[in-house]
Structure formats: structure tokens, C-alpha cells
Amino acid sequence: MTPKTDHFFRQRRPETPVLVVDLDIVADSYRTLRRVLPQIEVFYAVKANPAPAILRVLADLGSSFDAASVGEIDACLTAGAGPERISYGICSKKQRDIAYAYGKGVRLFAFDSEAELDKLAEAAPGANVYCRILTPNGGADWPLSRKFGCELDMAADLMIRARELGLVPYGISFHVGSQQTRATQWAVAIDRVGEVFVRLAKAGITPQMVNIGGGFPITYREPVPGIEVFAEQIEGAVARNFGRKRPRMLMEPGRYMVGAAGTLYSEVVLVSRKSYAEELRWVYLDIGKFGGLAETMDECIKYAIRTPHDGGETGPVTIAGPTCDGADILYEKCAYQLPKGLRSGDIVMLDATGAYTTTYSAVNFNGFLPLRDVYI
Ligand SMILES: *Cc1c(COP(=O)(O)O)cnc(C)c1O
């Protein structure tokens, strides 16, 4: 919640559902990361919210960017970030997209397989490449699973292969899973990176860079540890593994950078019951899984919801979206309570919705418009 977004909504009364993002909070998040982890460069993970206004604020503050497509690369360049501030950080890329990025001047690329290295050697000769390793994602509310990354022995072999192919075996990266509340997972991952460095030293390779990914959590319904707790784990592990030979370090925060800056305003479409016997009410909002709240899948991300009746007596609810689709239920299992006074037409506020919402919104499912977004 931010007073600025609530004030804006009260004054302008834009049509709901609408996400209002306070750009001052985005800037604050960037500055906090720089202050708490001054030796780790920030590469904002664009997919969290690629709005031009956000990219511009961060580009002006000196941030770099983690992009995963030519569309995101173009958006960063348009925002004023030079290609030296862009990392093409996804491990599966079309060769022509690599060539496009290289043509634009991008020189930093992720990989986790030999086939990807072959493409990079062809389309981005001499580029700096970094290998993503697998690391445990336990403790993450939105785990990234095993989709990207490889085991440590393979990572070492691939870095050697990169050198043979004329690429620069530049670094190692990982991602501990998104909304990761267990700070020790960064230490576990950095220890794993240290192991790869030891293996590579035997082949005469000293990577120059370690990319600790994103994953830093924000407060939704439950409080999370402060960023200082994560910084302590990270710096402890870096000191333990690299001592005075500290490599260049990058991080790729997405959610942490923009999540708290956004508030989603939604209208209650209906409050109803299914039987005379049950106390449970069904609350239908004008936003759901298909309107941008995809992270409620499996009730992973539990948004805090404010209503005009807060403070009044509450009762159990199931919260659903506006479409006819049976999958369009936000919360059924995780015990939400909302005020008994809640009625059709009330406006509710979903806080910390600045990340992973707008671009998850369907184009026109059931005739509903994509989520509107405003940056103030
Ligand atoms: C999505 C993603 C991020 C951002 O993760 P958050 O949990 O939002 O901080 C960072 N790096 C990569 C490679 C990603 O795919």
C-alpha cells in the first residue's frame, strides 16, 4: 500500500480493474538494494514489469537489465540503457534472436547446455557467456523448478567448451526461486558456484563474474525477513568462497524491485452463498487469474486485500475472478476472511501487485479487457 496510489485512485476514479504503480517506490527499492548490497550490480529482471515508465526510472538511476527476448532488449534500449547494460539472461534462445542482440551490441549471454553454446559461438562470436547451475528452490513460494540450469560437473565442462568455441567463459549464475523467503538458499547456491570455480581452476579458467539471480521476497499477507538478512547470507558466502579474489557480482531482482510499488483496485461484482446452511460466502471480483493474477495458481502468492469495511466483523470467503471459467478461482483453500459488510460495487485493494500482473493478463478472455495500468 502507498498513500500516493490510494490518493490517485480516490481523485481520478479510473475504471477498474486497474493497477496503479508508484514510481517513487520503485526508485526506493533500487536505492535500498544499492545501499544494502553495494558491491553487487543490479540487473532488473524486465519480465516482472516491463512498463516503459519503470524501465526509464531504473535506466536513469543507473540500473542494468536482465532481458529474455528481443522485445525486452528493445524495450531496454528504448528506455536509454546501452547494450553494455543488458544481459540476455534466458538459457533457451533462437539463434536469430542471439544474432539480433549481438547486432545491437549485447555481449552478455546465459546458457546451460552445449547446444546453446554452439548457437552462441555462431551468432555471438567472442561474447561473454555465463552458465546457469541448478540449485535448491525449497522455501520459494513461486519456485522456478528445474526448467533452467545444469549440474555442477556439466557446468564446468561447458565453461571449458565455451573457451574452446572462442567464447569468453565469463561467469556462473543461479536462481533460488521467486519469492524465496529462506535466506540461506543464497549461501547454498554460492557454495555451489564456489565448487564450480574450484573445478575450473584445474582447467586454468577463472570466471570473472557471479550472477546471484533474483528471488528476493516482498511482503504479501505474511511478513518476510528484511533484505539485510539476505545480504548477510550472500556476503558471508562470497567471503567464504572467494576471499579477497572477489569476482564481479550481479543480481537480477524482479519482484523485489516493483512488487510493493503496485496496488490493484478491483470492484466486487457479487457476494453470494451456495446454500442456506453454509457460512462461506463467494466473493467475485472484476479481476481474476486471467486478468493478471496468474500467480494465484495453486494459491502460491497470497495477496493482502483491503476493503472499505476493514475493522468490521469478518467471515470466511472463497475469492473468484469474473470469468465463466471454473479455474478462475483465486483463493479457496488458504482461508481468506473478509468483512461481512462487503457488497457488490465495493472497491477492494490488492496490495503489492506491481510484479507479475500486467503482462500475465489475457488479451480478451470472456470479453474482458486486459488489465489497465498507470504509473505515477
Ligand atoms: C524471473 C527471473 C528473475 C527475477 O526473479 P524475481 O524472483 O522476480 O526476483 C531473475 N533472473 C532470471 C533469470 C529470471 O528468469
PDBQT file of the ligand as one rigid body, heavy atoms in Angstrom, charges set to zero:
ROOT
HETATM    1  C1  LIG A 401      12.364 -14.161 -13.418  1.00  0.00    +0.000 C 
HETATM    2  C2  LIG A 401      13.830 -14.060 -13.301  1.00  0.00    +0.000 A 
HETATM    3  C3  LIG A 401      14.398 -13.188 -12.372  1.00  0.00    +0.000 A 
HETATM    4  C4  LIG A 401      13.595 -12.373 -11.394  1.00  0.00    +0.000 C 
HETATM    5  O1  LIG A 401      13.163 -13.146 -10.343  1.00  0.00    +0.000 OA
HETATM    6  P1  LIG A 401      12.412 -12.480  -9.086  1.00  0.00    +0.000 P 
HETATM    7  O2  LIG A 401      12.040 -13.621  -8.258  1.00  0.00    +0.000 OA
HETATM    8  O3  LIG A 401      11.246 -11.735  -9.634  1.00  0.00    +0.000 OA
HETATM    9  O4  LIG A 401      13.382 -11.565  -8.430  1.00  0.00    +0.000 OA
HETATM   10  C5  LIG A 401      15.779 -13.080 -12.348  1.00  0.00    +0.000 A 
HETATM   11  N1  LIG A 401      16.551 -13.801 -13.182  1.00  0.00    +0.000 NA
HETATM   12  C6  LIG A 401      16.035 -14.654 -14.086  1.00  0.00    +0.000 A 
HETATM   13  C7  LIG A 401      16.956 -15.409 -14.972  1.00  0.00    +0.000 C 
HETATM   14  C8  LIG A 401      14.669 -14.817 -14.165  1.00  0.00    +0.000 A 
HETATM   15  O5  LIG A 401      14.157 -15.673 -15.056  1.00  0.00    +0.000 OA
ENDROOT
TORSDOF 0
